[in-house]
Amino acid sequence: MHDDIFSGIKAVLGIGQPAGQPAAAWVRFQDPVGNFVIRYPSGWKFDRDIAVMEGAYTISFSSSDGRCTFNIAVDAGLKGGPKTRGGFDFPAYAKAALESPSSGIYTPVKKSEFRGMPAFRRDYTYHSSGRTYSAGGVMFFTGRAVFSISWNAPEREKNKFDALYQRMLESLIILPGLMRQS
C-alpha cells in the first residue's frame, strides 16, 4: 500500500507544522467509507452528508467564513472508466475529468507523482462574486481508487493557505476502504 505512515505520525505529533500553530489546532477526520484519514484546522467545518453514488463520493472541508475550501473526491467504482490491456487507464480518466469543459474550469494539467503514485496536478486562478481566488489540486490513482483533491482561497491569501493545504495533504493517510472494486 502507498500509505505515508511517517506523514501521519508527524501530523499526530505536530512535527513540521507552521510556526504559531500548535498540534491541538488540528482535528483528525476518518471518512466513514474507510478510504482515508486526514487532519484539518479545528475551526473548519465539513459536510457530514456523504452520498456514495456508484462507488464515488466527495467530502468538503471549509473555513469558518466559507471563503476557503479543501475537497476530497474518491472514486472507488472504476468500472466505467477507460480500460487498457493492463487495466484501468488513469491518464485517460484524469484527462477526461480535469480537462473537459464539464470540469467547470479549463486549465492544463501537469503529469506528476503523489507519494510514488501516478498523479496529475493543476494550479489556476478564477473570479467569483467580484473576488479573485487561487486554486489547485492533485488527482492520483492508488491502484484501486482515484483521489481528486482540490482547494481554493482568496488570491491575496494564497501563501498562507498554500502552507495550510500542504499540511493537510501531508497528514493524508490512505486506507484500504470498505468498498472493493469488482
FIVOLUM-303767 format. One record per residue: x, y, z of N, C-alpha, C in turn. Coordinates in steps of 0.02 Angstrom, whole numbers, plus 50000, padded with zeros to 5 digits. Example, Ala and Ser with C-alpha at 12.3 -4.5 7.8 and 13.67 -1.06 7.14 Angstrom:
<lumdos>
<neast 50660; nnorth 49716; nup 50390; caeast 50615; canorth 49775; caup 50390; ceast 50660; cnorth 49835; cup 50390>
<neast 50642; nnorth 49888; nup 50354; caeast 50684; canorth 49947; caup 50357; ceast 50645; cnorth 50002; cup 50394>
</lumdos>
This chain:
<lumdos>
<neast 50043; nnorth 49941; nup 50000; caeast 50000; canorth 50000; caup 50000; ceast 50045; cnorth 50061; cup 50000>
<neast 50019; nnorth 50115; nup 49972; caeast 50059; canorth 50176; caup 49965; ceast 50046; cnorth 50225; cup 50022>
<neast 50029; nnorth 50201; nup 50081; caeast 50017; canorth 50246; caup 50137; ceast 50082; cnorth 50280; cup 50158>
<neast 50076; nnorth 50341; nup 50178; caeast 50135; canorth 50376; caup 50203; ceast 50128; cnorth 50378; cup 50279>
<neast 50150; nnorth 50325; nup 50311; caeast 50144; canorth 50318; caup 50383; ceast 50179; cnorth 50376; cup 50419>
<neast 50238; nnorth 50394; nup 50396; caeast 50276; canorth 50447; caup 50430; ceast 50240; cnorth 50514; cup 50429>
<neast 50206; nnorth 50530; nup 50373; caeast 50168; canorth 50593; caup 50370; ceast 50112; cnorth 50592; cup 50422>
<neast 50079; nnorth 50535; nup 50427; caeast 50025; canorth 50530; caup 50477; ceast 50051; cnorth 50537; cup 50548>
<neast 50107; nnorth 50505; nup 50562; caeast 50137; canorth 50510; caup 50629; ceast 50159; cnorth 50582; cup 50643>
<neast 50190; nnorth 50615; nup 50593; caeast 50210; canorth 50685; caup 50601; ceast 50150; cnorth 50729; cup 50614>
<neast 50095; nnorth 50717; nup 50579; caeast 50035; canorth 50757; caup 50588; ceast 50007; cnorth 50748; cup 50659>
<neast 50006; nnorth 50685; nup 50683; caeast 49980; canorth 50672; caup 50750; ceast 50023; cnorth 50706; cup 50803>
<neast 50088; nnorth 50704; nup 50793; caeast 50134; canorth 50734; caup 50842; ceast 50143; cnorth 50809; cup 50833>
<neast 50119; nnorth 50836; nup 50777; caeast 50126; canorth 50908; caup 50764; ceast 50196; cnorth 50927; cup 50740>
<neast 50234; nnorth 50880; nup 50713; caeast 50301; canorth 50894; caup 50688; ceast 50296; cnorth 50924; cup 50619>
<neast 50335; nnorth 50976; nup 50605; caeast 50337; canorth 51006; caup 50539; ceast 50279; cnorth 51052; cup 50524>
<neast 50244; nnorth 51075; nup 50575; caeast 50188; canorth 51120; caup 50562; ceast 50211; cnorth 51192; cup 50562>
<neast 50173; nnorth 51236; nup 50529; caeast 50192; canorth 51306; caup 50526; ceast 50198; cnorth 51337; cup 50596>
<neast 50244; nnorth 51385; nup 50603; caeast 50255; canorth 51418; caup 50667; ceast 50190; cnorth 51449; cup 50691>
<neast 50178; nnorth 51445; nup 50756; caeast 50120; canorth 51476; caup 50786; ceast 50057; cnorth 51433; cup 50781>
<neast 50062; nnorth 51372; nup 50756; caeast 50003; canorth 51329; caup 50752; ceast 50016; cnorth 51266; cup 50794>
<neast 49990; nnorth 51264; nup 50855; caeast 50002; canorth 51206; caup 50898; ceast 49965; cnorth 51145; cup 50872>
<neast 49988; nnorth 51086; nup 50892; caeast 49957; canorth 51023; caup 50870; ceast 49883; cnorth 51021; cup 50886>
<neast 49862; nnorth 51051; nup 50941; caeast 49792; canorth 51049; caup 50962; ceast 49747; cnorth 51088; cup 50913>
<neast 49775; nnorth 51128; nup 50868; caeast 49736; canorth 51168; caup 50822; ceast 49711; cnorth 51127; cup 50763>
<neast 49726; nnorth 51062; nup 50762; caeast 49707; canorth 51019; caup 50707; ceast 49664; cnorth 50962; cup 50732>
<neast 49617; nnorth 50940; nup 50691; caeast 49569; canorth 50888; caup 50709; ceast 49578; cnorth 50829; cup 50661>
<neast 49575; nnorth 50769; nup 50687; caeast 49580; canorth 50708; caup 50647; ceast 49511; cnorth 50691; cup 50619>
<neast 49509; nnorth 50673; nup 50555; caeast 49447; canorth 50652; caup 50522; ceast 49460; cnorth 50587; cup 50486>
<neast 49417; nnorth 50537; nup 50497; caeast 49420; canorth 50475; caup 50458; ceast 49354; cnorth 50470; cup 50420>
<neast 49360; nnorth 50462; nup 50354; caeast 49298; canorth 50460; caup 50315; ceast 49260; cnorth 50397; cup 50331>
<neast 49193; nnorth 50401; nup 50332; caeast 49153; canorth 50343; caup 50352; ceast 49155; cnorth 50284; cup 50304>
<neast 49181; nnorth 50294; nup 50244; caeast 49186; canorth 50240; caup 50196; ceast 49253; cnorth 50202; cup 50205>
<neast 49298; nnorth 50230; nup 50245; caeast 49360; canorth 50196; caup 50262; ceast 49416; cnorth 50201; cup 50211>
<neast 49415; nnorth 50254; nup 50169; caeast 49468; canorth 50262; caup 50119; ceast 49525; cnorth 50307; cup 50141>
<neast 49514; nnorth 50350; nup 50190; caeast 49569; canorth 50395; caup 50211; ceast 49558; cnorth 50424; cup 50280>
<neast 49612; nnorth 50450; nup 50308; caeast 49613; canorth 50489; caup 50369; ceast 49651; cnorth 50553; cup 50351>
<neast 49628; nnorth 50609; nup 50378; caeast 49661; canorth 50673; caup 50365; ceast 49653; cnorth 50717; cup 50426>
<neast 49696; nnorth 50767; nup 50433; caeast 49689; canorth 50818; caup 50485; ceast 49670; cnorth 50883; cup 50452>
<neast 49626; nnorth 50921; nup 50486; caeast 49603; canorth 50985; caup 50460; ceast 49603; cnorth 51036; cup 50517>
<neast 49604; nnorth 51101; nup 50501; caeast 49605; canorth 51152; caup 50554; ceast 49542; cnorth 51148; cup 50598>
<neast 49551; nnorth 51155; nup 50663; caeast 49495; canorth 51145; caup 50710; ceast 49437; cnorth 51193; cup 50699>
<neast 49448; nnorth 51252; nup 50673; caeast 49394; canorth 51299; caup 50662; ceast 49355; cnorth 51287; cup 50598>
<neast 49376; nnorth 51238; nup 50559; caeast 49343; canorth 51223; caup 50495; ceast 49285; cnorth 51176; cup 50505>
<neast 49241; nnorth 51173; nup 50455; caeast 49183; canorth 51129; caup 50455; ceast 49190; cnorth 51079; cup 50398>
<neast 49153; nnorth 51025; nup 50401; caeast 49150; canorth 50980; caup 50344; ceast 49077; cnorth 50958; cup 50335>
<neast 49061; nnorth 50940; nup 50274; caeast 48994; canorth 50919; caup 50256; ceast 48983; cnorth 50848; cup 50282>
<neast 48939; nnorth 50840; nup 50329; caeast 48926; canorth 50774; caup 50360; ceast 48883; cnorth 50729; cup 50317>
<neast 48848; nnorth 50757; nup 50268; caeast 48805; canorth 50717; caup 50224; ceast 48845; cnorth 50691; cup 50165>
<neast 48862; nnorth 50627; nup 50168; caeast 48903; canorth 50597; caup 50116; ceast 48859; cnorth 50547; cup 50078>
<neast 48851; nnorth 50559; nup 50013; caeast 48813; canorth 50513; caup 49971; ceast 48861; cnorth 50476; cup 49926>
<neast 48862; nnorth 50411; nup 49931; caeast 48905; canorth 50369; caup 49889; ceast 48863; cnorth 50347; cup 49829>
<neast 48885; nnorth 50367; nup 49770; caeast 48849; canorth 50350; caup 49709; ceast 48896; cnorth 50312; cup 49663>
<neast 48880; nnorth 50248; nup 49652; caeast 48920; canorth 50205; caup 49609; ceast 48994; cnorth 50204; cup 49629>
<neast 49006; nnorth 50204; nup 49695; caeast 49074; canorth 50200; caup 49721; ceast 49111; cnorth 50266; cup 49725>
<neast 49077; nnorth 50321; nup 49711; caeast 49109; canorth 50387; caup 49712; ceast 49074; cnorth 50433; cup 49762>
<neast 49113; nnorth 50475; nup 49795; caeast 49086; canorth 50524; caup 49842; ceast 49137; cnorth 50580; cup 49852>
<neast 49114; nnorth 50635; nup 49882; caeast 49157; canorth 50692; caup 49896; ceast 49145; cnorth 50715; cup 49967>
<neast 49200; nnorth 50733; nup 50000; caeast 49196; canorth 50763; caup 50067; ceast 49227; cnorth 50832; cup 50061>
<neast 49190; nnorth 50883; nup 50084; caeast 49213; canorth 50953; caup 50079; ceast 49226; cnorth 50982; cup 50148>
<neast 49284; nnorth 51012; nup 50155; caeast 49302; canorth 51049; caup 50215; ceast 49302; cnorth 51123; cup 50197>
<neast 49281; nnorth 51166; nup 50243; caeast 49281; canorth 51238; caup 50228; ceast 49298; cnorth 51278; cup 50290>
<neast 49330; nnorth 51336; nup 50278; caeast 49347; canorth 51380; caup 50333; ceast 49282; cnorth 51406; cup 50365>
<neast 49287; nnorth 51431; nup 50425; caeast 49227; canorth 51454; caup 50461; ceast 49191; cnorth 51509; cup 50424>
<neast 49227; nnorth 51550; nup 50385; caeast 49194; canorth 51603; caup 50347; ceast 49173; cnorth 51580; cup 50277>
<neast 49189; nnorth 51517; nup 50259; caeast 49167; canorth 51489; caup 50196; ceast 49207; cnorth 51511; cup 50134>
<neast 49259; nnorth 51552; nup 50144; caeast 49297; canorth 51578; caup 50086; ceast 49348; cnorth 51528; cup 50060>
<neast 49368; nnorth 51480; nup 50101; caeast 49420; canorth 51432; caup 50082; ceast 49392; cnorth 51362; cup 50087>
<neast 49408; nnorth 51320; nup 50037; caeast 49384; canorth 51251; caup 50039; ceast 49439; cnorth 51202; cup 50022>
<neast 49430; nnorth 51141; nup 50044; caeast 49475; canorth 51085; caup 50030; ceast 49429; cnorth 51025; cup 50019>
<neast 49428; nnorth 50998; nup 49958; caeast 49383; canorth 50944; caup 49940; ceast 49421; cnorth 50881; cup 49924>
<neast 49394; nnorth 50825; nup 49946; caeast 49423; canorth 50760; caup 49930; ceast 49368; cnorth 50718; cup 49897>
<neast 49378; nnorth 50703; nup 49833; caeast 49331; canorth 50660; caup 49796; ceast 49365; cnorth 50593; cup 49787>
<neast 49329; nnorth 50540; nup 49802; caeast 49356; canorth 50472; caup 49796; ceast 49311; cnorth 50434; cup 49747>
<neast 49343; nnorth 50401; nup 49698; caeast 49307; canorth 50359; caup 49652; ceast 49336; cnorth 50288; cup 49657>
<neast 49300; nnorth 50245; nup 49693; caeast 49321; canorth 50175; caup 49701; ceast 49280; cnorth 50128; cup 49657>
<neast 49235; nnorth 50156; nup 49618; caeast 49194; canorth 50115; caup 49574; ceast 49215; cnorth 50125; cup 49502>
<neast 49274; nnorth 50108; nup 49486; caeast 49305; canorth 50124; caup 49422; ceast 49282; cnorth 50081; cup 49364>
<neast 49226; nnorth 50047; nup 49371; caeast 49201; canorth 50003; caup 49318; ceast 49191; cnorth 50040; cup 49252>
<neast 49165; nnorth 50102; nup 49256; caeast 49150; canorth 50138; caup 49194; ceast 49209; cnorth 50176; cup 49166>
<neast 49266; nnorth 50172; nup 49198; caeast 49324; canorth 50209; caup 49175; ceast 49356; cnorth 50177; cup 49114>
<neast 49399; nnorth 50213; nup 49079; caeast 49433; canorth 50186; caup 49020; ceast 49479; cnorth 50128; cup 49039>
<neast 49480; nnorth 50078; nup 48999; caeast 49521; canorth 50019; caup 49013; ceast 49576; cnorth 50012; cup 48960>
<neast 49630; nnorth 49983; nup 48981; caeast 49684; canorth 49964; caup 48935; ceast 49696; cnorth 49890; cup 48945>
<neast 49741; nnorth 49863; nup 48906; caeast 49758; canorth 49792; caup 48916; ceast 49782; cnorth 49779; cup 48986>
<neast 49819; nnorth 49827; nup 49015; caeast 49847; canorth 49818; caup 49081; ceast 49798; cnorth 49836; cup 49137>
<neast 49738; nnorth 49859; nup 49121; caeast 49689; canorth 49876; caup 49172; ceast 49664; cnorth 49947; cup 49164>
<neast 49653; nnorth 49981; nup 49218; caeast 49624; canorth 50048; caup 49219; ceast 49672; cnorth 50099; cup 49187>
<neast 49648; nnorth 50140; nup 49142; caeast 49688; canorth 50191; caup 49108; ceast 49682; cnorth 50258; cup 49145>
<neast 49721; nnorth 50265; nup 49198; caeast 49717; canorth 50325; caup 49239; ceast 49731; cnorth 50389; cup 49200>
<neast 49783; nnorth 50393; nup 49157; caeast 49794; canorth 50456; caup 49120; ceast 49733; cnorth 50478; cup 49079>
<neast 49699; nnorth 50431; nup 49046; caeast 49640; canorth 50448; caup 49007; ceast 49583; cnorth 50471; cup 49053>
<neast 49575; nnorth 50437; nup 49109; caeast 49524; canorth 50456; caup 49158; ceast 49537; cnorth 50527; cup 49184>
<neast 49600; nnorth 50541; nup 49203; caeast 49618; canorth 50607; caup 49230; ceast 49608; cnorth 50662; cup 49177>
<neast 49630; nnorth 50649; nup 49117; caeast 49623; canorth 50699; caup 49064; ceast 49549; cnorth 50715; cup 49052>
<neast 49508; nnorth 50663; nup 49049; caeast 49436; canorth 50673; caup 49038; ceast 49405; cnorth 50711; cup 49096>
<neast 49424; nnorth 50696; nup 49157; caeast 49395; canorth 50728; caup 49216; ceast 49420; cnorth 50799; cup 49226>
<neast 49484; nnorth 50810; nup 49215; caeast 49514; canorth 50875; caup 49231; ceast 49516; cnorth 50925; cup 49174>
<neast 49518; nnorth 50901; nup 49112; caeast 49525; canorth 50947; caup 49056; ceast 49462; cnorth 50953; cup 49014>
<neast 49407; nnorth 50924; nup 49036; caeast 49346; canorth 50929; caup 48997; ceast 49308; cnorth 50992; cup 49016>
<neast 49268; nnorth 51019; nup 48970; caeast 49228; canorth 51079; caup 48987; ceast 49181; cnorth 51067; cup 49045>
<neast 49161; nnorth 51005; nup 49057; caeast 49115; canorth 50990; caup 49112; ceast 49149; cnorth 50993; cup 49181>
<neast 49216; nnorth 50999; nup 49182; caeast 49251; canorth 51003; caup 49246; ceast 49242; cnorth 51072; cup 49278>
<neast 49213; nnorth 51119; nup 49242; caeast 49200; canorth 51185; caup 49271; ceast 49254; cnorth 51235; cup 49257>
<neast 49316; nnorth 51215; nup 49260; caeast 49373; canorth 51259; caup 49248; ceast 49418; cnorth 51225; cup 49198>
<neast 49434; nnorth 51258; nup 49144; caeast 49480; canorth 51227; caup 49097; ceast 49550; cnorth 51254; cup 49110>
<neast 49594; nnorth 51210; nup 49128; caeast 49664; canorth 51227; caup 49139; ceast 49704; cnorth 51164; cup 49124>
<neast 49762; nnorth 51172; nup 49093; caeast 49802; canorth 51113; caup 49079; ceast 49827; cnorth 51080; cup 49144>
<neast 49833; nnorth 51015; nup 49142; caeast 49860; canorth 50978; caup 49199; ceast 49931; cnorth 50957; cup 49185>
<neast 49969; nnorth 50948; nup 49239; caeast 50038; canorth 50926; caup 49233; ceast 50044; cnorth 50856; cup 49261>
<neast 50076; nnorth 50813; nup 49222; caeast 50089; canorth 50745; caup 49246; ceast 50136; cnorth 50749; cup 49305>
<neast 50123; nnorth 50709; nup 49356; caeast 50161; canorth 50715; caup 49418; ceast 50160; cnorth 50648; cup 49454>
<neast 50182; nnorth 50649; nup 49516; caeast 50177; canorth 50592; caup 49562; ceast 50153; cnorth 50618; cup 49628>
<neast 50118; nnorth 50576; nup 49665; caeast 50098; canorth 50592; caup 49733; ceast 50116; cnorth 50531; cup 49775>
<neast 50169; nnorth 50538; nup 49815; caeast 50193; canorth 50483; caup 49857; ceast 50207; cnorth 50419; cup 49817>
<neast 50236; nnorth 50428; nup 49758; caeast 50255; canorth 50372; caup 49716; ceast 50200; cnorth 50345; cup 49672>
<neast 50140; nnorth 50373; nup 49677; caeast 50083; canorth 50351; caup 49636; ceast 50076; cnorth 50399; cup 49577>
<neast 50051; nnorth 50374; nup 49520; caeast 50039; canorth 50418; caup 49464; ceast 49989; cnorth 50472; cup 49482>
<neast 50004; nnorth 50534; nup 49460; caeast 49961; canorth 50591; caup 49479; ceast 49962; cnorth 50644; cup 49425>
<neast 49913; nnorth 50689; nup 49430; caeast 49910; canorth 50749; caup 49388; ceast 49895; cnorth 50807; cup 49435>
<neast 49927; nnorth 50864; nup 49422; caeast 49918; canorth 50924; caup 49463; ceast 49894; cnorth 50982; cup 49420>
<neast 49861; nnorth 51029; nup 49452; caeast 49842; canorth 51091; caup 49417; ceast 49838; cnorth 51147; cup 49468>
<neast 49856; nnorth 51207; nup 49445; caeast 49852; canorth 51268; caup 49483; ceast 49821; cnorth 51321; cup 49438>
<neast 49776; nnorth 51361; nup 49464; caeast 49743; canorth 51412; caup 49423; ceast 49713; cnorth 51465; cup 49468>
<neast 49690; nnorth 51519; nup 49437; caeast 49652; canorth 51570; caup 49471; ceast 49584; cnorth 51576; cup 49436>
<neast 49535; nnorth 51600; nup 49473; caeast 49469; canorth 51612; caup 49444; ceast 49436; cnorth 51669; cup 49482>
<neast 49383; nnorth 51695; nup 49452; caeast 49347; canorth 51752; caup 49481; ceast 49276; cnorth 51729; cup 49499>
<neast 49253; nnorth 51750; nup 49558; caeast 49185; canorth 51734; caup 49580; ceast 49161; cnorth 51789; cup 49627>
<neast 49102; nnorth 51815; nup 49614; caeast 49072; canorth 51867; caup 49656; ceast 49118; cnorth 51926; cup 49668>
<neast 49153; nnorth 51946; nup 49616; caeast 49198; canorth 52004; caup 49620; ceast 49264; cnorth 51992; cup 49654>
<neast 49279; nnorth 51930; nup 49671; caeast 49343; canorth 51913; caup 49704; ceast 49384; cnorth 51868; cup 49659>
<neast 49450; nnorth 51870; nup 49668; caeast 49495; canorth 51825; caup 49632; ceast 49519; cnorth 51772; cup 49681>
<neast 49514; nnorth 51710; nup 49659; caeast 49535; canorth 51653; caup 49701; ceast 49593; cnorth 51617; cup 49669>
<neast 49635; nnorth 51589; nup 49711; caeast 49689; canorth 51545; caup 49690; ceast 49666; cnorth 51475; cup 49706>
<neast 49677; nnorth 51429; nup 49659; caeast 49654; canorth 51361; caup 49670; ceast 49705; cnorth 51311; cup 49644>
<neast 49699; nnorth 51250; nup 49667; caeast 49745; canorth 51198; caup 49645; ceast 49715; cnorth 51131; cup 49659>
<neast 49751; nnorth 51080; nup 49638; caeast 49727; canorth 51013; caup 49651; ceast 49776; cnorth 50960; cup 49628>
<neast 49764; nnorth 50901; nup 49653; caeast 49802; canorth 50843; caup 49633; ceast 49754; cnorth 50784; cup 49627>
<neast 49763; nnorth 50745; nup 49574; caeast 49724; canorth 50685; caup 49564; ceast 49774; cnorth 50628; cup 49560>
<neast 49763; nnorth 50575; nup 49600; caeast 49809; canorth 50518; caup 49598; ceast 49770; cnorth 50453; cup 49601>
<neast 49804; nnorth 50400; nup 49579; caeast 49774; canorth 50334; caup 49574; ceast 49812; cnorth 50287; cup 49621>
<neast 49776; nnorth 50256; nup 49669; caeast 49808; canorth 50213; caup 49718; ceast 49816; cnorth 50141; cup 49694>
<neast 49787; nnorth 50125; nup 49637; caeast 49786; canorth 50057; caup 49613; ceast 49717; cnorth 50025; cup 49622>
<neast 49675; nnorth 50055; nup 49663; caeast 49607; canorth 50032; caup 49673; ceast 49556; cnorth 50089; cup 49673>
<neast 49579; nnorth 50151; nup 49683; caeast 49534; canorth 50209; caup 49685; ceast 49571; cnorth 50271; cup 49659>
<neast 49532; nnorth 50318; nup 49633; caeast 49559; canorth 50382; caup 49612; ceast 49539; cnorth 50433; cup 49665>
<neast 49587; nnorth 50471; nup 49689; caeast 49576; canorth 50526; caup 49735; ceast 49586; cnorth 50590; cup 49697>
<neast 49538; nnorth 50635; nup 49700; caeast 49544; canorth 50700; caup 49669; ceast 49536; cnorth 50752; cup 49725>
<neast 49590; nnorth 50787; nup 49740; caeast 49591; canorth 50835; caup 49795; ceast 49598; cnorth 50904; cup 49765>
<neast 49555; nnorth 50950; nup 49787; caeast 49558; canorth 51018; caup 49761; ceast 49551; cnorth 51067; cup 49819>
<neast 49576; nnorth 51127; nup 49809; caeast 49573; canorth 51178; caup 49861; ceast 49569; cnorth 51247; cup 49829>
<neast 49545; nnorth 51295; nup 49868; caeast 49545; canorth 51365; caup 49844; ceast 49546; cnorth 51412; cup 49904>
<neast 49567; nnorth 51474; nup 49890; caeast 49570; canorth 51526; caup 49941; ceast 49575; cnorth 51593; cup 49905>
<neast 49557; nnorth 51648; nup 49938; caeast 49566; canorth 51713; caup 49907; ceast 49639; cnorth 51722; cup 49885>
<neast 49649; nnorth 51747; nup 49825; caeast 49716; canorth 51752; caup 49797; ceast 49764; cnorth 51791; cup 49841>
<neast 49740; nnorth 51843; nup 49874; caeast 49784; canorth 51884; caup 49916; ceast 49810; cnorth 51845; cup 49978>
<neast 49779; nnorth 51789; nup 49994; caeast 49799; canorth 51747; caup 50050; ceast 49830; cnorth 51681; cup 50027>
<neast 49850; nnorth 51678; nup 49964; caeast 49875; canorth 51616; caup 49934; ceast 49931; cnorth 51584; cup 49974>
<neast 49982; nnorth 51622; nup 49992; caeast 50040; canorth 51593; caup 50028; ceast 50020; cnorth 51563; cup 50094>
<neast 49978; nnorth 51597; nup 50131; caeast 49956; canorth 51572; caup 50196; ceast 49919; cnorth 51506; cup 50187>
<neast 49873; nnorth 51503; nup 50140; caeast 49833; canorth 51443; caup 50132; ceast 49869; cnorth 51388; cup 50094>
<neast 49917; nnorth 51405; nup 50052; caeast 49957; canorth 51352; caup 50020; ceast 49992; cnorth 51311; cup 50073>
<neast 50019; nnorth 51343; nup 50124; caeast 50053; canorth 51307; caup 50179; ceast 50004; cnorth 51264; cup 50217>
<neast 49944; nnorth 51289; nup 50230; caeast 49893; canorth 51251; caup 50265; ceast 49871; cnorth 51191; cup 50224>
<neast 49859; nnorth 51201; nup 50159; caeast 49838; canorth 51145; caup 50116; ceast 49893; cnorth 51093; cup 50109>
<neast 49955; nnorth 51115; nup 50107; caeast 50011; canorth 51068; caup 50104; ceast 50012; cnorth 51025; cup 50168>
<neast 50000; nnorth 51056; nup 50224; caeast 49999; canorth 51019; caup 50287; ceast 49942; cnorth 50968; cup 50287>
<neast 49884; nnorth 50988; nup 50261; caeast 49828; canorth 50941; caup 50257; ceast 49847; cnorth 50881; cup 50212>
<neast 49878; nnorth 50895; nup 50154; caeast 49900; canorth 50841; caup 50109; ceast 49950; cnorth 50795; cup 50143>
<neast 49997; nnorth 50825; nup 50181; caeast 50047; canorth 50785; caup 50216; ceast 50016; cnorth 50740; cup 50269>
<neast 49960; nnorth 50761; nup 50298; caeast 49928; canorth 50721; caup 50350; ceast 49885; cnorth 50664; cup 50321>
<neast 49871; nnorth 50666; nup 50256; caeast 49828; canorth 50616; caup 50225; ceast 49857; cnorth 50546; cup 50229>
<neast 49817; nnorth 50499; nup 50254; caeast 49836; canorth 50429; caup 50256; ceast 49783; cnorth 50391; cup 50217>
<neast 49805; nnorth 50353; nup 50167; caeast 49760; canorth 50313; caup 50127; ceast 49749; cnorth 50246; cup 50162>
<neast 49685; nnorth 50226; nup 50167; caeast 49666; canorth 50164; caup 50200; ceast 49638; cnorth 50115; cup 50148>
<neast 49629; nnorth 50051; nup 50167; caeast 49604; canorth 50001; caup 50119; ceast 49533; cnorth 50015; cup 50094>
<neast 49491; nnorth 50048; nup 50133; caeast 49423; canorth 50063; caup 50111; ceast 49376; cnorth 50005; cup 50122>
<neast 49312; nnorth 50021; nup 50127; caeast 49261; canorth 49971; caup 50138; ceast 49232; cnorth 49946; cup 50072>
<neast 49239; nnorth 49987; nup 50019; caeast 49213; canorth 49967; caup 49954; ceast 49269; cnorth 49934; cup 49915>
<neast 49252; nnorth 49884; nup 49879; caeast 49302; canorth 49848; caup 49839; ceast 49284; cnorth 49854; cup 49766>
<neast 49335; nnorth 49862; nup 49725; caeast 49325; canorth 49864; caup 49653; ceast 49310; cnorth 49794; cup 49628>
<neast 49258; nnorth 49787; nup 49586; caeast 49242; canorth 49720; caup 49561; ceast 49279; cnorth 49703; cup 49500>
</lumdos>
